[in-house]
Amino acid sequence: MQQRDPIVESRSFDYVPESERHGTVRTQVQFWFMVNATLITLFTGAVGPAMGLGLSWTILALVLGSIFGTLFQAFHGAQGPHMGLPQMIQSRVQFGSRGAVLPLAAVTIVQFGFAIFLIQTASSSLTDITVDQTGTYDVVIGAVAVVLAIVGYKLLLRVEKIASYITLVNLVLLTIAAAVVLPIGSMLAHSAFAPVAFLAQFGAAATYQIAIAPIVSDYTRYLPWKTSGRAVSAAVFGGTMVSAVWLEVLGAALAIASPTGTDLIAAVRDMGNSFGFGLGNWSMAVAVISCLITCSLTFYSGSVSLLSAAEAFRTLRSTGSLRAVTILAAGVVVVAGTLMLPSDFLGAFSAFLSILGYFLIPWTAVNLTDYYIVRRGMYSITDILRSDGGIYGRWGATGMISYGLGFIAMIPFFSTAIFTGPVASALGGADIAFAIGLAVSSGSYFLMMRRRDLSLEFDAVRAAPLNTLGQINGETALSPTQLEGTASA
C-alpha cells in the first residue's frame, strides 16, 4: 500500500532526496514570475523619476539594472536541483557552518522585513476598496500567509501557478489602461536625462533583483537532479525579469504622471478606475492575493535561513512540527511589527532594501565564485549538513575575509537616508556600492583560493556518502537515490 504524502512539509534546511523531487522548468517560470508580481515592485521603478529622470531613460536604466541583478539570482537557481539543498546552507562551504551565520542572519532579516512591507501593501490595497480596518487586515493576511508557508512548497507551487494567470491578465489590462489614461507619448518624447538619477535607478533595479538571490535554491531544489542547470537559470531569469521590469516601468510612468507625494498604490487604483470597468478595484483585489502569496514565501525562506543558522550551534532534526513552530513564531513577530509601524512605512522600502542589500551582495559574490569557478560544484552534501561543518569546518576564513573586504569596500559608496559615503556624495547620491562589493568579494575570494590545494578535500568529497559528483562528472556515477541508500547503509 502506497504511503500518502504528509500534508505539512517536513523539509527545511535539509537535503531533498530524489524520491521527493518533482516539478518542471515551466512551473518555475510561473513561480518566479509571481515573486516580483507585487505592487511593492512599483516603488523600485519610481527611484529615477523622483530624481528628475525621464521615462525613456528610466526604462533603459531599470532594464539594464534588472538584467545585471537577475543574472546573479538566475545562476543561484541552477544550484538547487544539483545540490538538493536550500540556498543559504550551501554557504557553509565558503564560510563554515558557524561563519555562515552572518549572511544567514542578514537573509532572515531581509525576508521577514519583506513580509512586513508585503502585509502593509496588501492591507493598503484592501483598504482602498473596502473600509479602513488596517489592523484586522494585517492580522488576517499574516495568518493566512503563515498557514500557506507551514503547509509548504507543494501548496505554494500550486497557488502560485493559479495566481500567475490572474496576475498576468491584470497586468495586461493595467498596461492597456496606462496607454489610454496616462500621457505616455508625451513622457517618452520629453524625457530628461540626469546621470546621477540614471545610476540610482540602475542600482535600485539591480539591488532589488539581487535581494531575491538568497532564496532561489529554496524552491529549485525540488526539481529532479537531472534537470538542466541552464534551463533552470533561464526559467528563474525569465520569470523574475519579466514581472520586475513590467511593474517597474508601470511604477515609473505613474510616478512621472502623478503629483509629487502621490501614493503609487492609490495611483494604480485611480488609473484603473479612470479606464473603466472597475479595473482599479479589481487590481487592488489581485494585489492582495499576490502580496499574500509572496509573503508566505518570505516566511518559508526566512524560517529556512533561521533554522540553518541555529543548526550550526545545535544539531536539529528537520520535522514538520519544527517548521510549523518556527514559521508561526516568525509570523507573530512580523505581524506585531506591522501593527507597530506607521502606515506610511512603505515609503522606507527603498532604504530598507539598500541597507540590507549591502549585507547580501558580498555573500552572492563569494558563493557564486566558489560554485562556478573554484570548486565548480564539487561538494560533499554529507559534510555541509554536519553542524560542525565536516571537511569545511566551523569557520571559513577565506570566505569571511572576502566578505568583509567587499563590505568595507562598499562603505564609501553607500547612499541611504541614514548614511551617504564620500564617494556616493561626490557622485550626487548615486548608489553603485553593489558593483564594488561584487567585484571586491569575488576577486579576493578567487585570488586567495587559487593558492589553496583542494585535492585532499576533493578526495573526501568522492568518499562522502552523499555528494554532487554524479551530475558534475557526467559519468555513470551513483545517482542521488543510490547515494541515499549508501548513506543509510
N, C-alpha and C positions, 0 to 999 in steps of 0.2 A: 504494500500500500504506500503510495507516494505521500511524502510528508508535505504538508501545506506550508507555504512561506509565512513567517510571522508578520503580523500587521505592523508592528513597530520595528523599524530597522535597528539592528544591534551594532552595525559598524560605525566607528567614529574615527579614531586616529590609527586604526589598524589596517592590515592588508586585506584586500578584497580578493578572495580566491576565484579562479577561473570558473568554477561551478556557479558562482553568483553573478557573473558578468552578463550583461545584456545591453540592448540598445543599438542604435545605428548612428552613423555620422549625420544623417539627415535630422534626426531628433535633436542632435547637438546644435545644429543651426538654429532651430526654433527656440531651444533653451537659452542660448546666448543672445539671441535677438531680444528676448524678454528681459534679460538682466539690465539692459540700458533703456528699455522702453517705458521709463517712468518720467513724470514731469520734473523731477529734480534735475534731469539732464538738460532741461531748458536753461538753467542758470549758468551752465558752462558756456553756452553759446552767447551769453549776454556780456561776457567779460570785455571783449574788444569794443563793442558798441558803447559801453559805459565809459570808455576812454577815448571816444571820438572816431573809432574805426568804422568805415563804411561797410555796407552789406557785402559787396563783392570781395573785398579784401578780408572781411571776417570769414566768409565761406572758405576762401583759399587757406587761411591760417588754420581754421579748425579741421579742414580736411587733411592738410599736411600733418598737423599735430596728432590727429586721431590715427593716421596711418603709422606714424612713428611709435606712439604709445601702444597701439593694438598689436604691433609685431611682437612685443615682449610678452603680452598675455597669451598670444597665439602659440609662441614657442613653448610656453609652460604647458599648453594643452596636450602636446604630444607625450609629456612625461606621465600622464595619468594611466593610460592603458598599458604602457611599458612597465611601469613600476607597481601599479595597483595600490598606490598609497595616496593619501591626501597631500595637498601641496606643501604645507609648511613643515611637516615632519621630515620631509626629504632634506630639509636644511641641516639636519643632524650630520650629514656627510661633510658639509663645509664648515659648520660652526661647532660641532659636537653636540651631544644630547642636552647639555645644560647651557652651552654657549648660544644655542638657538633660541633661548628664552626671550632675548631682546626682540628679534624680529617677530617672534610668536606673540609677544605682548602687544607690539605695535599693530599687528594684524587683528588681534582680538578687539582692541580699542576702535580700530577703523570700522570693523564690521558692526559692532554694537552702536557706534556713532552713526553709521549709515542707517541703522534701524530707527534711531530717533528721528532723523530727517525724513525717512520714508513714512513713519507713522504720522508725523506732523503734516506732510504733504497730503496723505490720504485723508486725514481729518479735515484739513482745509478744503479739499475738493468736495468732501461730503457736506461740509457746512455751506458751501456755495450753492447747493441745490436742495438743501433741507433747512433745518433750524440749527441754531448755534448751540450744539451740545458737545463742544470740543473734548472736554474731559471724558465723557462717556464714550465718544468715538475712539479716543486714544486707547482706552482700556479694551474695548471690544476688538479693535483692529489688531492690537498687540496680542490678545488672547488667541485669536484665530491664526495669526502668523506662528505663534508658539506651537499650536496643535499640528499645523502642517509640517513644521520643522521636526517635531517629535516623531511623527509617523515616518518621515524620511524621504529618501531620494526617489523611490518609485512613484510615490504620490506627487511629489514636486514636479517630476518629469511629465506626468500626465496632465496636471493642472496647467503647467507652462505651455504644453502643446495646444490645449484648447484655447487658452488665453491669447496665444500668439496670433491666431486667426482673427479674433475680435479686435485686438490691438492694431493689427495690420490694416484692417478695414477702417478703423477710426483714424489712423494716421493719414491714409489716402484721402479721406473726407476732409480732414483738417488742412491738408495741403491744398486741396481744391478751394477751400474756404479762404485760405491765406492769399491765394492768387486772385480771388474775386474781391475780397474785402480790403486787403492791405495794398498800398501803392508800391508793389514790388518793382515794377518797371522804373519808376522814378528813383527808388532807393538804389537800384543797380546802376542807373545812368549817372547818378551823382554820388559816387562812392568815394569818400575821403580816405586817404592813406596816412597812417601815423606809425612810424617804425616801432616805437615802444609798445603801442597798443597791439600791433601785429605779433610781436614777440610774446606779449602777455597772453593773447588768445591762443597762440600756438602752444605755449607752455601749459595753459589750463586744459586744453583738449588732450594733450599728451599725458598729463598727470592723471586726468580722470580715467583714462584707459589703463594706465599702469597700476592704478589703485585696485583694479579687478584682478591683476596677476596673481596675488597670493591665494586665490580661491579656485583657480581654474581646474587643477587636478582633483579637487574635492569631488568633482562631478564627472570628469572624463575618465577617472579610474574605474568606473563601472563598465566601460566598453571592453569587449573581448580583447585579449592581449595581442592578437594578430591584426588588429585594426591599424591601418596605415597612419603613421605619425603625421605625415604631410596632410592627409585628409582631415585628421582631427584638428590640426593647426589651422587649416583653411576654413573649417567649419566655425571654429571659435572666432577667427579673424572676421569672416564674413558676417556672422550673426551680430557680434557686438558693434562692429564698424557701421553697419547699415543703420541700426537703431540710434546709435550715438550721433552720427552726422545728421541724420534726418531730424531728430529733435533739437539738436544744437542749431541747425540752420533756422528752424522754426522759432527757437528762442531768440536768435539774433534779429530776425525780422520783426518780431513782436517788440523787442527792446528798442529798436530804432523807431518803430511806428508809434509806440505808446509814450505818453507823457512821462517825464522823469519821476521815478519813485513808484511807478505802477507795479502792482503785484503781477508777476508773469503768469501765475496760475489763473488769476482772475481775468487776465488779458486773453488767455486761451478760451475761457468760458464766454467772454463778451464777443470775441471774434466769431466763435461758433454760432452763437445765438444771432448775431448780426447776419450771418449767412442764411440762417433759417433752419427749419425742420427740427428745432430743439437740439442742434448739434453740440452747442456749448454744454448743455446739461448732460447730454449723453457722454461727452468727453470726460466730464468730471466723474461720472459713474465708472467709466473704463479706467480712469486714473486711480480710483480707489482700489480696483481689482489688481492692477499691475503693481501698485506700491505695496499692497498687502502680500502678494506672492513674492516679490523681491525681498521684502522684509523677512519672510520666512527663510530665504536663502542666507541672509546675513546672520540670523540666529543659528542656522545649521553650521555654517562655516566658522562663525565665531566660537561656537562650542567645541568644534573640532580642534581649533587652534588652542583654545584654553586647556583642553584635556591633553593635547600633545605636550604643552609646557609643563603641566602638573605631573605627567607620567615620567618626566625626566628625573623627578625627585622621589617618586614613589611608584612602584610598579602597579599599574592598574589593568583590570580586565575589562575590555570593551563589551558592554552589555546594553540592552535596550533601556533598562532602568537607569543606568548611569547617564546615558544620553538624555533621557527624559528629565531627570533631576537637574542636570547642568543647563539644559535649554530653558527649563521652567524658571530656574533661579536668574538666568540672564534676562528672561522676559520681564520678570518682576523689576529688576534694576532698570532696564531700558524704559519701561512704561512709567516708572516713578520719575526717572529723569525727564521724560517727555512732559509729564504733568507739571514739573517744577520749572521748566524752561519757559521763557516768554513766547508768545505766539508768533513774534516776528523773528524767531531764531533762525528761520530758513535763510535769512539774509546773510548769516555767517557761514553758509555752506562752503563757499569757495575758499574761505580762510581755513576752515576745518580740513578741507581736502588737501590744501597746500602743506599745512603743518605736518599732518600725519603722513602725507606722501613722501616727505623728506626722509622718514624712517624706513620706508619701503623700497625706495629707489636703490640704495646700495645693496640691499638684500637680493633684489631681482638680478642685478648685475653679477653678483658673486655666484648665485645659484645657476644661472644660465651659462656662464663661462665654464663652470665646472662640468655641467651636464653635456654641453656640446663640444667643448674644446679640450678640457683637461682629462676628465675620466671617461668622457664620451659614453655616458650612460651605463658604465660597468660598475654596478653596485651590489652589495650584499643586503638584501631585504632583511634577512635574519638579524644582522648587526644593527641596522637602522632602528629596528623595533626593540632593541635592548635598551633599558633605561640607563645603563652605564655607557651606551654608545658603541660597545663592542670594539671592532677594529678602528672605528672613527673617534673613540674617546669621548670624554665628557666636555672637553674644551678644545675647539678647533682654532688654534692660534692664527693660522693663515687667513681663514675666513673672517674672524673677528677683527684682525688688524686691517684687512682690506675694507671691511665695512666701515670701521672707524675713520680710515683715511678718506673714503668717499664722502662720509657725512661731514667731516671737518672741512673738506674742500668746498662743500656746498654752502657753508655758512655765509661767506661774503656775498653770495648770490641770492640768499633768502629774500623774499619780498612778500611780507604779510602785514596785516594791520597791527600786529604786535611788535614785529621787528623787521627792519629792512637793512640788509647788509650794505657795505660801502660800494661794492661793485654794482649791485642792483640799483642803488641810489644814483650812481653815475649813468646807468642805463635808463634812468627815468622811471624806475619801479618795475621794469620788465623782469619776469622770473624765468631764468634759464638754468636754475640750480639743478634740475633733473638731468640735463645733458652733462653737466660737470660731474655729478655723482655717479652716473652710469659709466663714464669714461674712466674716472679715477679708480673706482672699486673694481671694475672689470680688468683694467690694465694692471693694477697692483697685484690682484689675485693671480692672474696669468703669469706674471713675471716671477712671483715667489714660488708658484707651483712648478715652474719649469726646472727648478733646481732640486726638486724632490723626486726620489726614486720610488715609484709606486709598484714596483714588481712584486714585493712581498705582500703588499695589500691585495693586488690582483690575484695572487695565489690563494689568499684567504677567501676572496670572493668566489673563486672557482670551487673551493671546498665547502662553501656555505650551503646549507640545506635548501635555502630559498634565495635565489639571486636573479639577475636580469640577463644572464648570458644567452639563454635560449633564443631571444629575439635579436639581441645585439649582434651575435656572431653569424646569424643566418644559417647555422648548422643544424644538424639533426640532434640537437641537444635536448635536454629534458624540458618538457612543456611545464607551465605553471602547475597544472594538475598533478603531473608526475613528481614535481618538486615538493608539492604539498604532501604527497604520500611518503616521500623520502623523509621529510621533516617529522611527520607524525610517527614514522617507524623509529 
